[in-house]
Protein backbone atom coordinates (compact mmCIF):
# COMPACT_ATOMS: atom_id res chain seq x y z
CA UNK A 1 0.00 0.00 0.00
CA UNK A 2 2.85 2.40 0.89
CA UNK A 3 4.73 2.01 -2.44
CA UNK A 4 1.51 2.70 -4.35
CA UNK A 5 0.88 5.88 -2.32
CA UNK A 6 4.51 7.07 -2.87
CA UNK A 7 4.10 6.43 -6.60
CA UNK A 8 0.87 8.43 -6.71
CA UNK A 9 2.44 11.38 -4.88
CA UNK A 10 5.49 11.35 -7.23
CA UNK A 11 3.17 11.23 -10.28
CA UNK A 12 1.13 14.16 -8.96
CA UNK A 13 4.32 16.15 -8.26
CA UNK A 14 5.63 15.44 -11.79
CA UNK A 15 2.32 16.46 -13.32
CA UNK A 16 2.35 19.76 -11.42
CA UNK A 17 5.95 20.45 -12.46
CA UNK A 18 5.07 19.79 -16.13
CA UNK A 19 2.15 22.28 -15.91
CA UNK A 20 4.42 24.88 -14.29
CA UNK A 21 6.97 24.55 -17.08
CA UNK A 22 4.34 24.63 -19.85
CA UNK A 23 2.16 27.45 -18.40
CA UNK A 24 4.28 29.52 -16.03
CA UNK A 25 1.78 32.44 -16.12
CA UNK A 26 -1.14 30.41 -14.70
CA UNK A 27 -2.04 30.23 -11.05
CA UNK A 28 -2.96 26.69 -10.12
CA UNK A 29 -5.57 25.59 -7.60
CA UNK A 30 -6.67 22.13 -6.67
CA UNK A 31 -10.33 20.97 -6.29
CA UNK A 32 -11.12 17.80 -4.45
CA UNK A 33 -14.48 16.15 -5.14
CA UNK A 34 -16.04 13.93 -2.52
CA UNK A 35 -18.68 11.57 -3.91
CA UNK A 36 -21.11 10.11 -1.39
CA UNK A 37 -23.04 6.97 -2.00
CA UNK A 38 -26.60 7.49 -3.23
CA UNK A 39 -29.33 7.03 -0.60
CA UNK A 40 -30.27 3.42 -0.16
CA UNK A 41 -33.90 4.28 0.67
CA UNK A 42 -36.15 6.84 -0.99
CA UNK A 43 -39.85 7.68 -1.05
CA UNK A 44 -41.89 8.99 -3.99
CA UNK A 45 -45.50 10.00 -4.67
CA UNK A 46 -46.73 9.30 -8.20
CA UNK A 47 -49.28 12.12 -7.81
CA UNK A 48 -48.60 15.42 -6.07
CA UNK A 49 -52.34 16.14 -5.64
CA UNK A 50 -55.39 13.95 -5.06
CA UNK A 51 -58.91 15.35 -5.47
CA UNK A 52 -61.93 14.05 -3.58
CA UNK A 53 -65.05 15.42 -1.85
CA UNK A 54 -66.54 15.58 1.61
CA UNK A 55 -67.93 12.17 2.55
CA UNK A 56 -65.79 10.42 -0.07
CA UNK A 57 -62.58 8.39 0.12
CA UNK A 58 -59.07 9.14 -1.11
CA UNK A 59 -55.76 7.31 -1.46
CA UNK A 60 -52.62 9.41 -0.95
CA UNK A 61 -49.83 7.66 -2.90
CA UNK A 62 -46.48 6.83 -1.31
CA UNK A 63 -44.03 4.25 -2.68
CA UNK A 64 -40.86 3.04 -0.95
CA UNK A 65 -37.74 2.40 -3.02
CA UNK A 66 -35.27 0.27 -1.05
CA UNK A 67 -31.80 -0.73 -2.15
CA UNK A 68 -31.34 -4.49 -2.35
CA UNK A 69 -28.11 -4.16 -0.36
CA UNK A 70 -30.14 -3.24 2.72
CA UNK A 71 -30.82 -6.24 4.91
CA UNK A 72 -34.50 -7.10 5.49
CA UNK A 73 -35.92 -5.06 8.38
CA UNK A 74 -39.03 -5.62 10.46
CA UNK A 75 -38.56 -2.23 12.12
CA UNK A 76 -39.20 -0.02 9.10
CA UNK A 77 -41.43 2.81 10.35
CA UNK A 78 -44.07 4.52 8.20
CA UNK A 79 -45.49 7.77 9.50
CA UNK A 80 -48.10 10.09 7.95
CA UNK A 81 -48.56 13.64 9.23
CA UNK A 82 -50.68 16.59 8.12
CA UNK A 83 -48.84 19.88 7.58
CA UNK A 84 -50.45 23.01 9.00
CA UNK A 85 -51.12 25.90 6.63
CA UNK A 86 -48.16 27.85 8.02
CA UNK A 87 -45.88 24.74 7.94
CA UNK A 88 -44.83 25.45 11.54
CA UNK A 89 -46.00 22.11 12.91
CA UNK A 90 -47.26 18.72 11.87
CA UNK A 91 -50.34 16.87 13.09
CA UNK A 92 -49.98 13.11 13.56
CA UNK A 93 -52.27 11.06 11.32
CA UNK A 94 -51.04 7.46 11.22
CA UNK A 95 -48.00 5.40 12.25
CA UNK A 96 -47.17 1.78 11.36
CA UNK A 97 -44.21 -0.42 12.29
CA UNK A 98 -44.42 -4.13 11.54
CA UNK A 99 -47.74 -5.30 13.00
CA UNK A 100 -48.17 -2.20 15.18
CA UNK A 101 -50.48 0.45 13.74
CA UNK A 102 -52.05 3.58 15.22
CA UNK A 103 -54.24 6.42 13.96
CA UNK A 104 -54.64 9.75 15.75
CA UNK A 105 -57.23 12.37 16.65
CA UNK A 106 -60.01 12.99 14.14
CA UNK A 107 -58.39 10.42 11.80
CA UNK A 108 -58.90 7.56 14.26
CA UNK A 109 -60.73 4.70 12.56
CA UNK A 110 -60.76 6.50 9.18
CA UNK A 111 -57.23 5.84 7.90
CA UNK A 112 -55.20 2.77 6.99
CA UNK A 113 -52.34 1.78 4.70
CA UNK A 114 -53.30 0.51 1.27
CA UNK A 115 -50.55 -2.13 1.53
CA UNK A 116 -50.84 -3.51 -2.00
CA UNK A 117 -47.19 -4.59 -1.66
CA UNK A 118 -44.46 -4.45 1.01
CA UNK A 119 -43.22 -1.22 -0.60
CA UNK A 120 -46.64 0.47 -0.74
CA UNK A 121 -47.03 3.07 2.03
CA UNK A 122 -50.06 4.81 0.47
CA UNK A 123 -52.60 6.15 2.96
CA UNK A 124 -56.33 5.55 2.50
CA UNK A 125 -58.64 8.16 4.09
CA UNK A 126 -62.34 7.35 4.35
CA UNK A 127 -65.38 9.53 5.15
CA UNK A 128 -63.43 12.67 4.24
CA UNK A 129 -64.27 15.84 6.17
CA UNK A 130 -63.73 19.49 5.27
CA UNK A 131 -60.90 19.61 7.80
CA UNK A 132 -59.02 16.84 5.95
CA UNK A 133 -58.17 19.30 3.16
CA UNK A 134 -54.45 20.12 3.06
CA UNK A 135 -50.94 18.74 2.60
CA UNK A 136 -49.74 15.42 3.99
CA UNK A 137 -46.22 14.07 4.51
CA UNK A 138 -45.27 10.41 4.13
CA UNK A 139 -42.09 9.61 6.07
CA UNK A 140 -40.33 6.24 6.03
CA UNK A 141 -37.49 5.42 8.44
CA UNK A 142 -35.43 2.23 8.20
CA UNK A 143 -32.47 2.29 10.56
CA UNK A 144 -30.24 5.18 9.51
CA UNK A 145 -31.99 5.55 6.15
CA UNK A 146 -35.09 7.71 5.65
CA UNK A 147 -37.16 9.40 2.94
CA UNK A 148 -40.18 11.70 2.67
CA UNK A 149 -42.81 12.73 0.12
CA UNK A 150 -45.60 15.33 0.28
CA UNK A 151 -49.09 14.92 -1.22
CA UNK A 152 -51.96 17.46 -1.30
CA UNK A 153 -55.56 16.44 -0.70
CA UNK A 154 -57.89 18.82 -2.53
CA UNK A 155 -61.68 18.87 -2.27
CA UNK A 156 -64.34 19.66 -4.82
CA UNK A 157 -66.29 22.57 -3.42
CA UNK A 158 -67.17 26.24 -3.42
CA UNK A 159 -65.73 29.29 -1.71
CA UNK A 160 -67.91 32.15 -0.48
CA UNK A 161 -67.40 35.44 1.38
CA UNK A 162 -69.12 35.77 4.72
CA UNK A 163 -69.88 38.31 7.44
CA UNK A 164 -72.37 37.99 10.32
CA UNK A 165 -75.37 40.07 11.42
CA UNK A 166 -72.99 42.42 13.26
CA UNK A 167 -71.86 43.72 9.86
CA UNK A 168 -68.67 43.88 7.87
CA UNK A 169 -65.19 43.73 9.39
CA UNK A 170 -66.31 42.41 12.79
CA UNK A 171 -64.47 39.07 12.92
CA UNK A 172 -61.06 38.37 14.38
CA UNK A 173 -59.45 35.17 13.10
CA UNK A 174 -60.98 32.91 15.76
CA UNK A 175 -64.43 34.47 15.30
CA UNK A 176 -63.98 33.82 11.57
CA UNK A 177 -63.24 30.13 12.18
CA UNK A 178 -66.40 29.79 14.29
CA UNK A 179 -68.48 31.71 11.74
CA UNK A 180 -67.48 29.34 8.92
CA UNK A 181 -68.08 26.25 11.08
CA UNK A 182 -71.54 27.57 11.99
CA UNK A 183 -72.33 27.76 8.26
CA UNK A 184 -71.16 24.19 7.50
CA UNK A 185 -67.80 25.35 6.15
CA UNK A 186 -64.16 25.97 7.06
CA UNK A 187 -61.92 29.00 6.55
CA UNK A 188 -60.66 28.86 2.97
CA UNK A 189 -57.00 28.52 2.00
CA UNK A 190 -55.11 30.82 -0.34
CA UNK A 191 -55.05 28.10 -3.01
CA UNK A 192 -58.85 27.84 -2.84
CA UNK A 193 -59.27 31.62 -3.08
CA UNK A 194 -56.82 31.76 -5.98
CA UNK A 195 -58.76 29.09 -7.88
CA UNK A 196 -61.99 31.02 -7.21
CA UNK A 197 -60.34 34.18 -8.57
CA UNK A 198 -59.30 32.27 -11.70
CA UNK A 199 -62.97 31.31 -11.95
CA UNK A 200 -63.82 35.05 -12.10
CA UNK A 201 -64.66 35.60 -8.44
CA UNK A 202 -64.63 39.35 -7.74
CA UNK A 203 -65.12 40.61 -4.18
CA UNK A 204 -64.02 43.92 -2.80
CA UNK A 205 -64.11 43.19 0.94
CA UNK A 206 -61.01 41.71 2.58
CA UNK A 207 -61.38 38.41 4.45
CA UNK A 208 -59.37 36.03 6.59
CA UNK A 209 -57.75 32.93 5.07
CA UNK A 210 -56.63 29.80 6.91
CA UNK A 211 -52.95 30.84 7.00
CA UNK A 212 -53.78 34.00 8.96
CA UNK A 213 -53.44 36.36 6.00
CA UNK A 214 -56.18 38.74 4.85
CA UNK A 215 -56.84 38.93 1.10
CA UNK A 216 -59.54 39.54 -1.51
CA UNK A 217 -59.96 38.67 -5.24
CA UNK A 218 -60.40 41.35 -7.89
CA UNK A 219 -61.12 40.65 -11.56
CA UNK A 220 -62.49 44.10 -12.40
CA UNK A 221 -60.17 46.77 -10.94
CA UNK A 222 -62.00 49.85 -9.63
CA UNK A 223 -61.29 52.77 -7.32
CA UNK A 224 -62.77 51.39 -4.07
CA UNK A 225 -60.93 48.10 -4.55
CA UNK A 226 -57.27 49.00 -4.75
CA UNK A 227 -57.47 51.43 -7.68
CA UNK A 228 -58.92 51.53 -11.17
CA UNK A 229 -55.54 51.36 -12.90
CA UNK A 230 -54.28 48.29 -11.08
CA UNK A 231 -54.10 44.81 -12.59
CA UNK A 232 -56.56 42.04 -11.67
CA UNK A 233 -55.37 39.69 -8.96
CA UNK A 234 -55.69 38.58 -5.36
CA UNK A 235 -55.00 41.60 -3.15
CA UNK A 236 -52.97 40.71 -0.05
CA UNK A 237 -52.92 42.57 3.28
CA UNK A 238 -50.41 40.02 4.59
CA UNK A 239 -50.41 38.36 8.01
CA UNK A 240 -52.60 40.16 10.53
CA UNK A 241 -53.02 39.98 14.30
CA UNK A 242 -55.43 37.08 14.85
CA UNK A 243 -56.83 38.59 18.04
CA UNK A 244 -56.89 42.32 17.40
CA UNK A 245 -57.60 42.74 13.68
CA UNK A 246 -61.14 42.39 12.36
CA UNK A 247 -62.24 41.54 8.81
CA UNK A 248 -64.75 39.38 6.96
CA UNK A 249 -63.86 35.77 6.08
CA UNK A 250 -63.73 33.54 3.02
CA UNK A 251 -65.32 30.16 3.78
CA UNK A 252 -65.09 26.89 1.88
CA UNK A 253 -67.58 24.02 1.76
CA UNK A 254 -67.99 20.82 -0.22
CA UNK A 255 -70.61 18.22 -1.10
CA UNK A 256 -73.02 17.24 1.64
CA UNK A 257 -75.09 14.16 2.45
CA UNK A 258 -78.70 15.18 2.59
CA UNK A 259 -81.35 17.28 0.87
CA UNK A 260 -81.45 21.05 0.57
CA UNK A 261 -84.83 22.48 -0.42
CA UNK A 262 -87.21 25.44 -0.32
CA UNK A 263 -90.15 24.60 1.92
CA UNK A 264 -93.50 25.09 0.25
CA UNK A 265 -95.64 26.88 2.84
CA UNK A 266 -99.05 28.59 2.56
CA UNK A 267 -97.81 31.88 4.03
CA UNK A 268 -94.68 33.94 4.57
CA UNK A 269 -92.82 33.39 7.83
CA UNK A 270 -90.98 35.18 10.60
CA UNK A 271 -87.57 33.73 11.48
CA UNK A 272 -88.88 31.77 14.46
CA UNK A 273 -91.79 30.44 12.39
CA UNK A 274 -89.31 29.41 9.68
CA UNK A 275 -87.23 27.42 12.18
CA UNK A 276 -90.31 25.61 13.48
CA UNK A 277 -91.64 24.95 9.96
CA UNK A 278 -88.42 23.12 8.99
CA UNK A 279 -88.48 21.13 12.24
CA UNK A 280 -92.11 20.17 11.63
CA UNK A 281 -91.01 18.86 8.21
CA UNK A 282 -88.36 16.67 9.85
CA UNK A 283 -85.50 18.97 8.87
CA UNK A 284 -83.50 21.96 10.12
CA UNK A 285 -83.28 25.47 8.78
CA UNK A 286 -80.46 25.44 6.21
CA UNK A 287 -77.05 27.06 6.56
CA UNK A 288 -75.32 29.46 4.19
CA UNK A 289 -72.70 26.88 3.20
CA UNK A 290 -75.39 24.37 2.29
CA UNK A 291 -77.05 26.92 0.02
CA UNK A 292 -73.78 27.67 -1.79
CA UNK A 293 -73.02 23.94 -2.19
CA UNK A 294 -76.52 23.25 -3.55
CA UNK A 295 -76.20 26.10 -6.07
CA UNK A 296 -72.62 25.59 -7.23
CA UNK A 297 -72.22 21.82 -7.01
CA UNK A 298 -75.75 20.57 -7.69
CA UNK A 299 -77.18 23.35 -9.87
CA UNK A 300 -80.05 24.08 -7.47
CA UNK A 301 -82.32 26.85 -8.75
CA UNK A 302 -84.89 28.74 -6.72
CA UNK A 303 -85.74 32.40 -7.08
CA UNK A 304 -87.69 32.77 -3.82
CA UNK A 305 -85.99 34.64 -0.98
CA UNK A 306 -85.85 32.55 2.19
CA UNK A 307 -84.55 32.57 5.75
CA UNK A 308 -81.31 30.78 6.61
CA UNK A 309 -79.95 29.67 9.99
CA UNK A 310 -77.80 32.77 10.58
CA UNK A 311 -80.85 35.05 10.25
CA UNK A 312 -79.96 36.20 6.75
CA UNK A 313 -82.29 36.05 3.75
CA UNK A 314 -80.89 34.84 0.43
CA UNK A 315 -81.95 33.44 -2.92
CA UNK A 316 -80.32 32.59 -6.24
CA UNK A 317 -81.06 32.10 -9.88
CA UNK A 318 -79.87 29.11 -11.90
CA UNK A 319 -76.55 28.95 -13.71
CA UNK A 320 -76.06 31.48 -16.58
CA UNK A 321 -78.03 32.99 -18.16
CA UNK A 322 -80.02 33.92 -15.03
CA UNK A 323 -83.75 34.71 -15.08
CA UNK A 324 -84.09 38.48 -15.21
CA UNK A 325 -86.70 38.57 -12.45
CA UNK A 326 -84.15 37.00 -10.05
CA UNK A 327 -80.92 38.65 -11.09
CA UNK A 328 -80.19 41.53 -13.43
CA UNK A 329 -76.57 40.43 -13.94
CA UNK A 330 -74.72 37.14 -13.46
CA UNK A 331 -75.90 34.01 -11.69
CA UNK A 332 -74.96 34.00 -8.00
CA UNK A 333 -76.33 33.53 -4.52
CA UNK A 334 -78.13 36.79 -3.77
CA UNK A 335 -77.87 38.34 -0.31
CA UNK A 336 -80.99 40.19 0.84
CA UNK A 337 -79.50 41.23 4.16
CA UNK A 338 -80.29 40.51 7.79
CA UNK A 339 -83.88 41.74 8.14
CA UNK A 340 -85.83 42.07 11.38
CA UNK A 341 -86.57 38.48 12.45
CA UNK A 342 -90.15 39.46 13.22
CA UNK A 343 -90.87 40.44 9.62
CA UNK A 344 -93.30 38.03 8.03
CA UNK A 345 -92.02 38.54 4.51
CA UNK A 346 -90.03 35.47 3.50
CA UNK A 347 -90.10 31.73 2.98
CA UNK A 348 -87.45 29.35 4.33
CA UNK A 349 -84.76 26.96 3.04
CA UNK A 350 -84.49 23.67 4.92
CA UNK A 351 -81.89 20.93 5.09
CA UNK A 352 -82.62 17.28 5.84
CA UNK A 353 -79.43 15.37 6.69
CA UNK A 354 -78.74 11.83 5.59
CA UNK A 355 -76.84 9.33 7.71
N, C-alpha and C positions, 0 to 999 in steps of 0.2 A: 504493500500500500504506500509506503514512504517513497520508494523510487518513482512510482507513478506520479505522486504529488510533486516531487522535485522536478520531474520532467515537464509537468504542466506549468509550473512556475517559470522554468527556463524558457519554454515556448512562448509564454505570455510576455516575458521580458524581451525576447528577441523580436516579437511582433511589434511591441511598442517602440523599440529602437529603430526598426525598419520604417515605421510611420514618421518618427522624428526626422530621419534622414531624408525621406521623400517629401514631407510637407512641414518644413521647419517653422512656417508662419502660423500654423494652426495650433489652437489651444485644445488639448485633449481632456475629455472627462469620461468617466466610466459609469455606466448604468447597469445595475444588477436587478434582474427580474426574478421575483419569487413566485412560482406557480403553485397554488394550493390545489389539492384534490377537489373535484367537483362534489357537491353535497350528495350523500348517499341516500337521502330521503327528501322527497319534495311533494308538494300538494298543489293540485290544480282544480279549477272550476271550469267546466266546459261552457257554462253560460255565466255572464257577469250579472244578469238580471232575470228574475223569474216573476211572471205576472199572474196574479190570482184575484180572488174577490172575497169579501167577508162571507164567512160560512163555508168557504171552499177548502180545498187541500192544496198543498204545494210541496214540491221536492227541491231542496236547495242542493245543487250538485257539488260533490267534493270527492276527488279521486286521489288515492295515495300511490306514489311511484317510489318503489323501494329497491335499492341496489341489491342484486343477488349475493353480493359479498357479505351483506349483513346477515348475521345468524338469526334464525327464527326467534321471535320474541313474543311472549304471552303478556308482556307488560306495556305494549303499545297503547298510548292514551289518546283518545279522540275527545276533543272538547269543542262545543259550539257556544259562542257568546253573541249577544246582540250589542252593536255599537250605539252609543247615545248620539244624538244629533250633533253635539259639540265635540264628539270623539274623546272626551275627557275620561270616560270610564266605560266599562263593559258590564253587561248584565248576563249572568250565567243562564244558559238555556238547557244544555244537556252535556253529560259527561259519560264516557264508556271506557272501561278497561277490562279486557277479557270478558268474563261473565257478569261483571259488575256494571250496572247502568243506573243513571239517576237524572231525572228532569227537575227543573226548578220553577218556583213561583207560579205565574199564570200559565206557564208552559207544561206544568205537571199533568201527565196523562194525555197530552196532545202531541207529543213529539217522540220520534224513534228513528233509529238508523235504518236506511233502506236495506243495506247489507246484501246486495245482489252478488257480491264477491268479497273475499277477505280484504281487498283493496278499495272497497266502496264505503266511503264515510259520509255519503249524502244523507241529509237530514229531511225527514218527512214531517210536515206540520199539518195537523188536521184542525177542522173547525176554526178557521182563521178569523181573528178579530181585527178591528181597526188598529189596535195598539201593536199588532204584529208587524205592521209596515216598518221598513227600515233596512239597515245593512247588518249582515251577519258574518262572523268570522269562524272559519273552520281551522282548528289548530290540531296538529298531530305531533306527538312527542314519542320518540322511541330511543330510549337511552340518552345519548348525547346529540342525537340527530332530531331535527324538528322542521316543520314546514307549516305555512299558513296560506289561506285563500279567503277572499271576501266576496260575498254574493249579496245582491240587493233583492229584497222582496217588495214588489210594487203591487198596488191594488187598483183594480178598475173602480172608478168612482167619480165624484164631482166635488169641486171646491166652491165655497160660497162665503161672501163677506157677512159678518154678523155684528150687531150691537144690540144691547138689551133695552128695556123700557126706559131706563135712566137716560138714554140718549147716547150720542156719539162721544167717543174718546172718554169713556168712563171705566175701562177695564185695565187693571194691571195684569201682568202675565198670568198670575195664578187665578184671578177672576176669569181671564180669557179661557184657560183650560177648563174651568167648571162650566162656563157658558157653552162651550162646544159639546162637552159631555152631556149637558142637559138637553141638547138638541140632537142627540144620537150621532155625535160626530167627535172628531179629535182636532186639535190645532194642526193646521196644514204645514207641510214642509216647504222649503224654498223650491225644491224640484217640482212639487205639485203646483205651486203658484206659477212657476215658470212655464210649465206645460199648459196651464190655463191661459196664461198670457199669449202663448203661441196659438191657442185656440180662439184668440180675439177677445179675451176677457179685458174689460176696461173699467177700472174703479178708482175713483179719486181719493178715497179715504184710506189712510194708512192703518195697517193692522198687524198684530203680532203673528209671528211664525214660530214653529216648534223649536228653532235654535236660539230663540231670544232676540232675534232681530225684528225690526219693524219695516215693512215694505208695502208697496202697492203697484199694481200693473196698469200701464197706460199704453193704449194703442192709438189714441187720437190726442196728441199733445194740445193743451189749451192753457190759458193763463192761470186759472186756479189750481192747476195740477202740475206744477213745476215749470210752467212757461210754454208759450205757444210755439216758440222756435226751437224747442228741444226735440230730440229724437225719441221715437217710441221705445219703451223698455220697462223693466221692473225697477221702480224708484226705491232706493235703499236708504233708510235712516240709520242703519247700522245697529249694533247691540245697544239695548236700552236697559235702564234699571228696572228689574222685574217687579220690584215692590213699589217704586215711586212714580214711574212713568205710566201714563194711561192712554190707551188707544182703542181702536176696534180690534177685531180678530178675523183671520181667515180660517174657516173650518173646512174639514174634509170628511166626507162620508162615502159609504160604498153600498153594495146591494144589501137588501134586508130579507129576512124570512117573515113573510106575512102579507097582509093586504092593506093598501092605502086607498081610501075612497072618500068621496063627498057624500055625506049623509043626506038622503032625501027626507025632508021634514016639512010638515004642512005650514010652518010659520018661521019667521026669522027669530034668532035666539040671542039672549045675553050670553056673556062668557060662561057664567055658572050653569045656565041652561044647556049650553053647548057641551060642557063637560059631562053633565048628567045624561044627555041624549046619547053620547057615544057609549057611556057605561051601560045604559039600558039596552044598547044594541050589541052588547058583549065585547066592546072594544074600549080603547082609550082615545082621548083627543090627541091628534097627531102632532109630531114635532117638526120643526123647520127642516132638519136634516132629512127626514123621511119624505117631505114634500119635494125637496131638491132631487133626491134619489129617484123618486117616482117619475118626475119630469124628465130628467136627463138620461137616466138609464133604462127606463121602461116606456118612455114616450107618453106618459099620462097627460091627458088634456081635459081641463075643466075651467071654464071661464068665470064661474061663480066665486065671489070673495067669501072666505070662510075663516073662522077662528082657528088658531093653533095654540099649542100648549103654553107658549111663552106670553100669551095675551096679544099677540100680533094678529093682523088680518092680512091674508095674502091670497093671490090667485095666479093663474098662468094660462097663456094660450098654448097651443100645440107647437110643434117644431115649425120652422119657417116654411111658407109664409104665414104669419099669424093672422087670425081673424081680426078685422079692423075694430070690431066692437070691444075686443079685449085688450088690444095693444096697438097703438099707432105706429110703433117702430118694430124692433126685432123681437123674436120670441124669447121670453125669459120669465122667471118667477117674479111677479109683481108685488111690491110691498105697499100695502095700504095704510101702514102706520100702526100705532098702538092706541086704538080708540078707547073711550070710556067703557069699562067692562059691563056697565049697566045698559048700554045702548042695545036696542033690540033690532039690529039692522043687518045681521049677517047670518050665514049658514055656518057649518062646521065641517072640518076634515077629520076623519077618524082613522085609527090604525088598529088592526086586529092581528096580533102576533101569532106566529106559527112555531110550535115546538119542533 
